[in-house]
Amino acid sequence: MKVVFRMKDAKGTIRVKMGAGKDGSGLVLLNDATEPGIHALAQKKGTSITMTDKDGKKKAL
């Protein structure tokens, strides 16, 4: 079972998503076009953070 928490702006657009399950947790911060700007995952198999710039280019840390 997974649990997802969503935060919306004043207009009702989802801007933040946080999730948790037995395999780990995640966080997504969405930009003005509701595309992921920062995507972080923490799982047993590994942790990752991916950032996407204004041109859509992804950079993994």
Helices and strands as residue ranges (DSSP letters): E 3-8, E 14-21, E 24-30, E 36-43, E 46-52, E 58-60
